[in-house]
Amino acid sequence: MLTLDVLDDIELSAKPWGQIAVAASFLMPVYHLPMTRTEILFEGVENLDFDRPVIFAMNHTDRYNYWPFQYRLWRSHQAYTTTWVKGKYYNKKPLRAFMVKTNNLAVPSRGYLITADAAQVLGHAPSSKTYRVLRDAIDARRTDTRQVREEAAEQGVLSEVVPILDTPRDMLGLDFEPNRQNYLEAMIELFSQMMEKFVALNEQALSLGLNILVFPEGTRSIRLQEGKPGLAQMALRMNSTVVPVGCNGSDKVYPGDSPIAKGGRVLYRIGKPLTPEGELAEFQIDEHFTPFTHEAEEEYGDVFAPMTDLIMERIEGLLDERHRPNDGESGSVKGAKRFL
């Protein structure tokens, strides 16, 4: 599982040998074999400037669509990234070790923390109704669990919710004792501590000269989905340039869960940088704030939303028609169990 200790153990490197080893020993042979030959094209290379690190904002068509991008950055520019990935990829030790060695950063979302903690208590993922009862209470920043119990009873999931509320445990690195602190308070504190560590890791990445790669949709989808505000929040906190990237065709090279490319053509269109001094100037926030927190979202939500819309608009303009939004057809990965 992704825990406070796991975040503490992540060590980023300006020259990530794990990425290089995977690219040289695995990706290079696969991409160049006759049966799996993969053409990786960059369009808009003039928009790349490696004098200072940036945040790349890319659509997320498939499980591996950042691999050809990282490979081309390494081969052509000797440039490296750290990528935001879901917390669920840290659930098992071998995959967690791979993620850490290859310079990835786990995003400790509220949904993941609720689901992963509940799964440890119940021995299985919580039902969608249980998840929604807990998530709604935490999003509303309630600190009294009586209403949670009442809603759980109404939904017929009290038997699942009660052990989550009342079982003393190690809550993903936080010592949870119900007699001292109720579940809602503990989960809010856990999220706060995790986010502090996550923000610090992003600051470290930029200080090392690493570019940060983010999928603002927060889920995989062949067609572009609505963006989440996390990227905008982090960019404003770090005073960073955002470079939109449109990934086209990777879903055909990686059509399933297999990490072995099927061969084909991947085109990355790289858009004009959105700089703090330029198009992002109107969104800048002078006060210090902590990204992803309720306080930041309540205070600056009217800033995060339009900036996110601008980023997504720029990504959309870099996409082939088959990857652009289409009402009623998303192809996105959904469901409460997506966090595990």
N, C-alpha and C positions, 0 to 999 in steps of 0.2 A: 504494500500500500504506500501511497504518498503520505509521508508523515513530516512533522517538523524536523525530525532528525535527518530524514532523507534530504530535505532542502538544505540543511546545514552542511551536508556532505558533498553537495554539488560543487565541483571545481571547474571553472571555465578556463579555456586556454586560448591565447591569441592565435596559436597555430595548432588546431585540434587534430592531433595525430590519429585519433579514432576515426574522424571523418576521412582523413587522407588514406588511412589503411583500408577502409571499406571501399572508397572510390577506386583505389589502385588495384586491390585484390579481387573485388567483386564486380563493381559497376563497369570498370573499363573492359574486362573480358566480355561481359554480357552485352554491352552496348556495341561492341565491334565484331561479335560473332556473326557469320552470314545469316543464320536463322533468326537472330534477335537484334539485328543491326538497328540502332536507334540514332536518328538524326536529331540533334539538339540545336535549335536555332535561337539566336537572340536578335530581336528587332528593336531598334532604338538604343543601341549600345552607347550612342553619344550622350545619353541621359545618365550613364553610370559615372560617378566621380568618387574615387576611393581615397580622396584626401581626408575625409572624415566619415565615420560610420553613419549609416542611415537605418531606418526601419522600412523593410520591404513589405508591402501589403499585397497579398496574392489571393486569388480565388482558389478554392480547395476542391478540385475535381475528383480526386481519388486518394487512396491511402499513401501513395508514394510520390506525389507530383512535385515535392520539393527536392527529391534526389537528383533528377537531371539538371535542375537549376543550380544546386550546390556543386555538382560535378563540373558544369560549364564554368562557373565562377572560379573554381580551383584550377582547371586546366588552362583557361584563357587569361585569368586576371590574378591568380594567386590570392584570391579573396575568400573569406570564410564567413559563416553565419552561425548564429545560435537561433534555434527555431522553437517557437511556442508549441507545445504539444499537450494533449489531454492527460490529466492525472492518471487515467486508467492504464496508461502504458507503463506505469511504475508499480503496478500491482504485483507482478511476478519478478523475482530477483534477476533471472537472466536478461529479460527485456529491460528491466530498470538499469542494469549495468550497461547494456548497450546504449540506452538513451543518454546516460551520464557521460560515457566515453565519447559519444559523438556530439557533445555540446548542445544537447537539447534542454529546454527549460519547461518543466511541468507547470501548467496553469492550475492553481488550486481553486477551481470554481466552487461556488456555493453548492451547486448541484452535485458535484463530485463528492464533496466532504459529507454532505447529508447521506448520500447513497452508500459510500464506502464505509462510513461509520455504522450505519444501520445494518449493512451486510455482515459486519463483524459480530454484531449482537445477535442477529437472527439466524445467521448461517446461510443466508441467501439474500438476493436483492429484494428490497422492499417493494410491495405492490405499488402500482401507479397512484392509487388513492392514498396510501400511507405517505408516499413521497410528496404528494401535493399538499396534504395537511401540514406536514412539517415545513415544506418550502414556503407556503403562504404565510405561516406564522413567523418564520425567520425574515422573510422579505418585508413583513409589516413591522419588524423589530419589536415583537411582543416579548415580554419578560415574565408573563404569567402563563403557566402551562394548563391552567384549568380549562381555558377555552379550547386548547388543543385536544384535551381529552374529550370534551363535549363533541367537537367536530369529528373526532375519530370514531366515537360511538355512533354518530349519525351516519357515517360512511361505512360502518360495519368493519372497521379495522382496528378497534381498540386493543385486541389481543396482540397485534403487531406493534402498536404505538407504545403501550405501557412499558414493555421491557426496554425500549429505546430511551424512554424518559427516565426510567428508574434504576437502570443497571449501572453500578459503579464500574469504571473501566479506564483504560488508557485510550483516550479519544484521539487517535492519530497523532499521538505525542503530547496531548494535553491531559493532565490528571483530572478526570471527571468524578466528582463526588457529589451525588444529588442532594445530600444533606447540607452541603456548603454552597452549591451553585446549581441552579436548575439547568436543564438541557438547553433551553433557548439561549440563556446567557453564555453557557459554555461554548455553544456552536458559534455564536457571534465573536467571542474572544478568539477561538481557534482560527476562524477566517481572518480576523485582523492580524494575528501573529503570522499566519502563512503569507498574507499579502505583503507585510513588511519585509519578509525574507525574499519574496518574489521580486519586489521592486528593487531591493538591494542587488540582486543577481543581474537584473537588467542594467542597472547603473554600472556594475562591474563589466558587463559585456561591452558596453559602449566605451568604457575607459580602456579596455584592451584593444580597441579598434575593430571589434566584431560587429558586423551588420546583424540586425535582428529581423528574422523572418516571421511574419504573423499572417494567419488566415482569419480575417476579421468576421467571416460568416460564423465561425465557431463550430462548423459541421461540414461534412463532405457533401457535395452536390454537383452534379454535372452542369446544372444551370445555376447561375449566380443567385444567391439568397440575400436577404436583408443583413446588413452588417451589425455587429455588436459594438458597443462604445469603448471596449477595453483598449483597443489600439489607439484611439484618439486620446484617451486619458493618459496612457503611458507616453505618447509622443509629446503631449503638452507638458507633462511633468518633467520629461528629459530635455525639453526644448530641442527636439529632434526633427530632422527632415524625413518626410514620408515619400517613398517612391512606389507608385502603383505598378503592379505587374499583372498582366493578363496571361494566364497559362491556357494553352490551347492544344488539345490532342493527347494529353498525358493519360486520360482515362482509357484510351484505346491501347496504349502501351502497357498500362497496368489496370486491366479490366476487373480484376478480382482482388483477393487477399494475398496472392503470391507476390513475393518481392522480386521475382525474376521477370524482367521486361519481356514482352511479347514481340518487341520490335515495332518500328514505325517512326513517326515524326512528331516532335514536340516543339511548339513555337511559343517562346516567351516574348511578349511585347512589353517593352519597358517604357513606362510613361515619363512625362516630365516631372521632376522632383517638386514636391510641395514643401516649401521651406518656411521656417518660422518668420523670416523677414519678408516673405512674399505672400503667397495665397493663404497661408495659415496665420498671418499676422492678426487678422480680425478675431481669431479664436484664443489668442494667448491669454493666460491667467496669471496675474501678478502675484497673487497670494500662494503660499505653500499649501499643497493638498496631497492626500494619499489616494492614488488611483484605486478604483474598484470598490471603494467604501460607500456605504449608504450616504454618509455626510457629503462626499464629493458629488455623488449622483444627484442628491437633492439640491445642492448649491449650484452646480454647474451643468445640470442636465441639458439646459437650453443652449449650452456651448458644445457639449459632446455630440449631441444628436446631429446638428447641421454639419459639423466637421466630419462625422462618420458618413453622412449622406454624400458629401463631396468626394471622399475617398472611394466610396463604392461606385459613384458615377464615373470616376476616372478609370477604375478597374473595368467597368462595363464597356467603356469605349475602346478597350484593348482586346476585347474578346470576339471570337468568331460567333456567328449567329447561333450556333447550336449550344453555346455556353451562356448566352444572354438570358435574362429573366423571361419567363413565359408563364402567365397566369394559369394556374391549374396543373402545372407540370414542373416538379422540382427535382425529383430524384435524390432528395436529401435523406440523410440518415437521421431518424427520429426515434422517440420512445424513451421512457424513463430509464431503461436498462442500458442506454448508450453510455452511461458514466462508468460501467464496469466492463 
